[in-house]
Amino acid sequence: MNSQHNWAPRAAQEARLLHLERQIATSQVAIDVEIERAALLSALDRRDEARLAFVDILLRAPTNFSALNEFGACLTAMGFIAAACRVYSEAILHHRTNPIGHVNLANLLLHGGNLVGAREHYDLALRLDPNLPQAHQGLGCVHSASGDHSSAKLHFQNGFRNYFISTLPYRGTKQPVPLLLLVSSGSGNIPTSSFLDDRVFAISVIVADFLTAAIPLPAHQVVFNAIGDADLCGPALEAAARFATTASSPIINSPSAVIETGRAANAARLHGLPGVVTPRTITIRRAVLTSSNAAAVILSHGFKFPLLLRSPGFHTGQNFLRVESAAELPSAAAGLPGDELLVIEYLDARGADGNSRKYRVMIIDGHLYPLHLAISQQWKVHYFTADMADHANHRSEDAAFLDNMTAVLGQKAVTALAQIAEKLHLDYCGIDFGISPNGDVLLFEANATMVVNLPDAHEKWAYRRSAVTKILDAVSKMILDRANPARKKAVA
């Protein structure tokens, strides 16, 4: 990583762009040269110029696949997802035998949650090219998100077996910090785009499920283990843990520590900590829960109604139900994906006003950082669906939590959260919880799969920006300190 050629692609892109623009200015050129120029403008963050350049090209060559494909990528990078979908659809219309258009459109549909549409286009791509790894990778994600893990495994094997190492573009102008990012082939990974700046880190991504000792790894100073869901990513975490035993660089979020953070495992090992209430949690086969004696089995394990049912490996409230009575149990279980389901004791987090409250605190390098308080009339509380946007008093309560966590939660709860953090032994993770009337922490979950995103640009969310930035800065600092221990000592 020492030579300018290896770590400064931006300089090479700028030089290439200048060459192309001189060429275009002095002579007639093939349209491919103009497309390359527009793509370089996009890569160099001059995306408004790139968009205009692509529009000009497509006015003259409206069916050119390369132009449509690169324009779709540009629009995606700008956040114009609907427009990008239309451009990729146009590419498919004029180039039906090219599988790449189908894959690109399917990728956007997948990230937008349209599993049916994504699957249709991945399937079409595989009909055109049965060995296309990108289509197998995407179809694996579709099956994983649908709870069909056996089909997902087959597609992941075809998609990643020979393609489990990739390098992300580096956009910085200074020598980067080379970083190895461990991920799982499916879902269950920590979202890292908000803190792994591609102008600071040169990132090589390793799909750990398929990592073999015989393959040399890219140069790196630090490893970030982004595999976060212990209930879903067992094989990937086990492979990452084997890698960790021989790794010479520091590893953030030890895979062995992440393995211990499954919902049932956390409920058992964190039970008994002073000031912490954990929900009784067990895993039961779905066939048992849909049988005629399901209620008797549940009651024999000490549960009472209402209780919660959840398919392991899903987040943001997906495939997560509250079952009010024994009569509802079989049909509720039948509607959830997966051969096994989590049965979870319901912890009542309602306040005196009848609203449920869910707090989230991040743990970064051993320190607690408040991230948000979500308030909702519903029992299932997530910040993005909670009653926050239309309730100024709820946002004021959230702001008070961010400004002085101890004053809002009480010292008893903050001490309990610190004990949970110490027990988890993770460098990056979060805790979702409520507060009981006597100040105990009602633990909902504690693991690494917690996203930290900057708030929406609307003025009503301005109060959150400082707290979120503080967390992202702490993550970045931790990674840089681990990559260069001498830096940490110098700063200290």
N, C-alpha and C positions, 0 to 999 in steps of 0.2 A: 504493500500500500504506500510505498514511498515515492514512486514516480508521479510526476504531474499527469502523465497520460492515464494512469490508472484511477486517480481520484478526482480528476477535474473534467468530467464529461460536459459540464456546462460551458467551459471555455472552448472545448472542441465543437460544441453545438453552435456557439456564437460565431466561431470562425467559419464553420460550414455555412451558416446563414448568410454571413457577409459575402462569401464566395458566390452563393446562389443568387443573391440580389444583384451583384455586379453582372453576373451572367445574364440574368433576366433583363437588366437595364440596357445591355449592349447588343443583344441578339435575340432572335426568335428561339424559344426553347420548347422542348416537349412538355406536355402537361404534367408529366411525372415530376419534373423539376419544380413546377409551381406547387404541386401537392406536398412535396418534401419541404418546401419553404413554409407552407402553411402549418404543417405538422411541427416544424421546429419552432415557429412562433408560439404554438400552444405549449410545447415542452418548456419554453423559456418564460412561461407565465404571461406572455403578451397575447392573451386569449381573445380579447376583443378584436385585435388586428387579425388573429388567426380566423376568427369567425367570419369576418368580412372577406378575407381571402378565399375561404372555402365557398362562400356564397357566390363570389365572382366566378370561381372555377366551375361550380355546378350549374350556373346559368349557361355556360358554354358547353359543359359535358355532364348533363344531368344524370346519366346512368353509369358514370365511372365508379367502379367498385372501390378502388383505393381512396378516392375522394370522399365517397359516402362513409366508408369505414373510418377514416381518420377524422372526418367531421363529427361522426357519432362519438368518438373518443373525446374530442375537444368539448362538445356539448356536455358530456358526462362530467368531465373535469370542472366545468363551469357550474354544475348543479342543475342544468336544464334537462332533467331526466325524461320528461314527456317528449321534448323535442328530439332527444337522442333516440328514443324508441321509434319515433316516426322516420328518422333518417335510416336507422337499421332496417326498418320494415321496407323502406324504399330500396335499399340494397338487396334485400331478399327478393323483392318483386322482380327486379331486373337480372338477378343472378341466382336463380333457384338452385343451381347445382353447386354453389359455393357454401360449404357448411359453416364458415366463419361468421357470416351474417347472422345465422340462426343462433350460434353460441353467444355472440355479443348481445343480441336482443334478449336471449334467455337469461343472461347474467343480470341484466337490469330488471327483468321481471322477477327473478329470484330475490334480489335485494329489496324489491318493493313488496314482497310477500305474496306475489301471484304464483303459487306453486304449480297450478294447473297449466298456465300459459308457459311457464319456464320449462316444465316437463315436455310439453308439446314440441317446443323448438329444440331442446336437447335431443329428443328422440329423432326429429327430422335431421339434425346434424349427423347423428350416428347412422342413419340410413344412408347418408351420402358418404360418410367415412367412418366405418365401424370401429376404427382404432384411434379416433381423434381423442387425445388425452383430456383436452379442455372440456369436451362434452361429457366424458365419463366423470370428471371431477364435479361438474355442475349437477349432473343427474344424481350423483352420490349425495350432494347437499340437499337436493329435493327430497330424496327418499329418507334421509336423516331427519329433515324437518317434519316429515310426515309420520315419523315413528317407525318406519320400515328399515330397521338397522341391518338386517341381513342383506337386503338388496343394495343398501348404501355401501356395505362393505365390499361387495363384488365390483361395483363401479369405482370405488376408491382404489381398489387394487389395480384395475385397468388404467385409471387416471394418474396414479402417483407412483406406481412401481418403479418406473424409470425416470420420473420427473419430480422427485421429492425435494430438490434444491432449486431455488430461484433467487435472483438478485433484483431488488427494487431499484428504480432509477434514483441516482443521487443528484440533488439540485443545488448543492452548496458551492461556495466559491473558496472555501478554506478546506484544509485537509480534514477529512471526516473522522469520526469515531466509528470503526468497523464493529458492527453488532450482529450477533447471531440470534434470530428470532425463532423459537421453537413453537410450533403450532400443531394442532390436531387436524386430521384430514376433514373432519366434519365440523359441526358447530361446537360450542363449549369453549371457545377461545376468548381471551380478554381483548376487548377493542383497544387497540394501541395507537390509532392514527392521531389522537388528540395530543399525545405527548412524545411520540417517536418522530421528531422533525426530520424530514428527508433533506434538510439543508444543514443538519448537524451529524446525523447518523447515516452511514452506508450500511444498509440492511440486507442481510442474506436470510431468506426464509427457509426453514427446514421443516418438512412434514414428518414429525417424529415417528409416527406409526411405521414408516417405511425406511427409517434410518438404519443403515448397516455400517458396521465397523470398518468394512473394507473400502469405503468411499472417503477420500480426503475431503475435509470441510473447508469452506472459505476462511480466509484469515479473519480473526476477530479478537477484540480486546475484552468483550463482555458478552454474556448470554442472557437474554430475557426469555424466561419460560412463560409463554402466553397461554398455555394449556390450563384452563381454569376450572372446568366442571368435572369433579371427581366421579359423579354419578353417570356421566356419559362417556368420558374420555379415558377409561381405564387402560386400554392397550397403549395409547399414546403416552400417558403418564408413566407407565411402566418402562416403555422404551426410553423416554426422557430421563428417568431415574437411572437406568443403566448407563446412559451417556454421561450423566453427572458424575458417576464414580471415576471416570477417567478424564474428565474435562480439566484443562489447565487454567482456564479463564474463570473469573467470578460468575456465578449463576444467580440471577435475581428470581425469586420465587422457586425455591427448591421443589422439584417434582415430588419428592418423597413427602414434603409437607403438604402439598396440594392434595395428594392422594387421601390424606386424612380428613378432608373437608366435605365429604358427602353429607347430605342432610341428616340421615339417620345416625351416622358416625358423630357428627357435631352435636346432635341432641344428646347423645350418650356421654361424650367426653366433657362437654361443657356443663352438664347437669351437676348441680352441687356447688358451683362457684358462687361465692357470696353475692347476693344482689342480682342473680341471673335466674330467670325462669325459662327453661327450654321445653318445647312441646314434645310429648311422647310421639315417637316417629318409628314406624316399621315399614318394611318392604314385604308385600304380599303378592302372590301371583294373581293376575287379573281373573283367571278362571275361577279362583276361589271366591273372589269378590262378586262375581256375577251368578254364583250358585244360590240355591234356596236357603242354605244355612250361613250365608255371608254375615248376617248381623250377629249371629251367635259367635262366629269366629272372632269378629271385631270386639265384641263385648268381653270375650275371654282374655283378650290382650289388655283390658283395662280402659278401653275407649268408651266415650259416651257421645251422644249426638247433641248439637251438630259437630261434624268433623270435616276434615279437608282431605280430598283425594288429588293426587298430582302424578302426572307421568314424568319420570325422571328425565333430566336433560333438557327440559323446556324452561324458558324464562319469560319475563314481561307478562306474566299471567296466563300464558298459553297453556291449554290442557290442565287447568287448575280449577277445581270445583269445591264448593261447600255443599255438603250433604246434610240436609236438615233432619232426616229420619231414617230408620231402618228400612222402611218401605222403598225409599228412593235409591238405596245403595246399589242394588244390582244393575239398574238401568244407567246410573251415573257411571259406574265402572265400565259398562259395556261401551260407552261413548268415548272413552279415552284410549289413545294409542299405547302400544307397548305390552309386552307379556307380563311385566311386573309393574305395580303401582305403589306409590308411597301413600301410606295412611298417616295423617298428621293431626295431632290434637289441635283444636281451635283455641287460640289465645285471643281473648277479647281485648282489643286495643282502643275501645271507644272512650272518649272523654265525657265530661259532664254535659256537653252540648249534643251528645249522641253521635258525633263524627268520629271516624277512625283516624288515627294518626300513625304514620310510619316515618321514622327517622332513618337517615342513612349517614353513617360516619365512615370515612375512609381511613385506612391505616397505611401510612407510607413511611417506610424505613423506621417503624416502631413508634411513630407519632400519630395522634388522633387528629383528624380534620373533619369538621362538619361539612356535609355536602348539600343536604336538603331535608326539609320536612314536608311531607305530602299529607294533605288533609282531604278526606272524602266522606261522603255519606255511605259509600259502599264498603263492604268488608275487605274486598280485594283492592289494595291501594298501590298505585304506581304514579310517579310524579307527573308523567306526561298525560295521564287520564284523570288525575285528581281534580278536586274543585279549587284550583289555584288561580287560573287566569281571570276568572270572573268574580273573585272574592278578594278585595283589597285587604280585609282583615286577616285572611289566611296568609297572604303574602307578608303581612306585617309580622305574623307569628313566625313564619319561615325566616324572615330577616333577623328577628331577635335570636333565633337559634344559631344562625350563622355568626352573629356578632358576639354572642356570649353563651357558648354551649353549656357550660357548667351552671350558669344562672337559670337556664331553662330546664335542664334535665335534673339538676341536683348533683351534689358531690357523690352520693351513693351510686348513682347510675354511671357517672364518668369513671369512677374507680372500677366498677364492674366491667365496663367496656375495655379499660386498660388490661384487666385480667384476661378477658377474651383474646385481645390482641397478642398478649404474651403466650397464651396457649396455642394460638394458630401458627405462630412462628413463620409468618409470611411477610415478604417485603412490600407487596402490593396486594391489598384486599379491601373488602368493605363489610360492614355489618348493617343489616336492616333490622329494625326493632321498634317496639312500642314501649310505653312506660305504664306500669301498673299504678293504681291509686296510692300504693305505699312506696313508690319510687324505684321498684325493681325494673330491670331490663327484661322485656318480653322478647326473646330472641326469635326472629323469623328465619333469617339465614345469615351465614358468615362465610364468605368465600372470595375467590379472586375474580369471579366473572362480573365485576361491577364496572359500569361504564362511567366515565367522567367527561362530559362534553360542555363546551362553553354554552351559556344560555342564549336563547334567541335574541336578536338585535333589538327587539322592541323595548322601549324605555321602561315598561313595567317590570322587566327582568333585570334592570341595571344593578339592582342591589345584590344580585347573586354573583356578578362577574368577578369581584375581588376574591371571594371565597374559592370559586372554582379555579381561578388563575393561580392562587396560592397552592392548590393541590397539584395542578399540572406542573408548576415550577418545582415543587418538591420531588415529583417523580423524575423529572429531567435531571435535577441535581443529583439524585440518588444514583441514576444510571451513569452519569459522568464521573461521579466519585468512585464508583465500583470499577469503571473502565480504567481510571487513572488514580490509584490510591495516593500518589504524590500530590495530586490536585487537592484532595480532601484535606491533607495535612497542611498544605499551603494556605487554604481558605480558613481552616481552623486557627 
